[in-house]
Amino acid sequence: MRSKGRRNLKIMPITEAVIPLTAIVASVGLAMLAIYFRHMRYRMYHRERMAAIEKNLPLPEDFFELPARPIDSAYLLRGLIWLAVGVGSVIFFVTMALTEGDKDLYSIATLGLVPIGVGIAYLVTRWNEMKKAAAETTA
């Protein structure tokens, strides 16, 4: 016999859990792969420098500096992508709220402000980097 305070708990079937688990494992795996390849690139730079030092080759002035990250359109691209995703999600949920008449979707639409903020941060970073690069070339 059951006690009155006990609830009926539904157990999620394994097939419903596979998709989120796969997404989590894949995203963590991709991040680990990116970190590994960055480490291998720095390791290659180190081996190259050590081989040149061991062979007593003449070293250029910037030999011990890591290669500079180019100021290209990477920040611009990332900023525009994040901004577009944020604006698109806000427009989607506001449209859904208007068509469905569900006021709760407006609060979900505010979640689009997060990628909008990230996009604006990337665009501001690009603007600052461009300003710094322009100041270094004129100085």
N, C-alpha and C positions, 0 to 999 in steps of 0.2 A: 504494500500500500504506500502511496505517495504522501508526503507531507504537504500542507497547504502552501507553504512559502516557497516551494521549489518551482523553478521556471522550466519551461521546455526550451532547451538550447538546441539550435540547429547547427549541425556540424557541416562545414563547407566541404564539398567534394573536392578531391584532389585535382580534378580537371579545371576547376575555377581558380585554384591557387597557382597553377602552372604559369599562366600568363603574367601576373604581377611579379612572381619570383624570377621568371626569365628576363623580364625587363630590368629588374634590379641587378641581377647577376651580370647581364650584358653591359649595363652602364658602368658598374664598378670595374668590370673587366676592361672596358675601353679606356677608362681613366688610368688603370694600372698599366695598360699597354703604352699609353702616351708618356707616362712617367718613365717607363723602362726605356723607350726609344730616346728620350731626352738624355737620360743617364748614359746610354751607349754613345751618343754624340759627344758628350763632354769627355767620356773615356777615350774616344778616338782623338780628340784634341790633345788630351794629356799624353797619350802615347806618341803622337806626332812631335810634340814639344820635347819629350824626353829623348826620343831618337835623335833629334837635331842637336840637343845638348851633348849627348854621348859621342856624337861624331864630330864635335867641335866645329860645327858649321857657323858661319857668321849669322847672327840673329838680327832681324829687323827691329825697329824701335817698338812697334806695337805687338811684338811676338808674344808677350805674356798676358796680353789683354784678351778677354773672351771676345768673340766676334760680336759686333754691335748689331742690335736688332734693327732692322731697317724700318724707317718711318714710312710706311706705305698705307695702303687703304684698308689694312686689317681692322683697325679700330672703327673706321667708317662703315665697313661692311658689317661687323658685329653689331654696331650701334643701330644701323638701319634694320637689321634682321630682328633684333630684340624689340625695337620700336614697332615694327610692323606686326609682330606676333602679339604684342600688347594691345595695340589699337584694334587689330582684327578680333581678338577675344572680347574686348569691351563691346565692339559693334555687334558681334554675334550674340552675346548674352543680353544686351539691351534690346536687340531685335526680338529675341526669344521672349523676353519679358513683355514686350508690347503685343506680340501676337498671341501669346498664351494667357496673358493677363495675370501672370504670377509675379507678385511683387518681390518674392525672395530671390528671383534671378538678378535683380539689381545689385544685391549684396554680393552675388557671385561675380558680377561684372567688375566689381572693384578689384578683384584679384588680378585683372589685367593691368592695374597700375604698377604691379611689381616688375613685369618685363618692360613696361614703358620707362620706369625709373632706371633700370639697368641699361637700356638703350640710350637714354639721355646721358648717363654716366660715361658710357663709351664715347659718345659724340663729344662730350666736354673734354675727355682725356685726349682725344684726337686733336681737338682744337688747341689744347695746351701744348701738346707735343709739336704741333706745327709752329706755334708761336716760339717755342724754345729753339727749334731748328732754324727758324728765320733769324732769331737773335744771335745764334752761334755763327751763322754764315755772314752776317753783317759785322760782327765784332772781330 
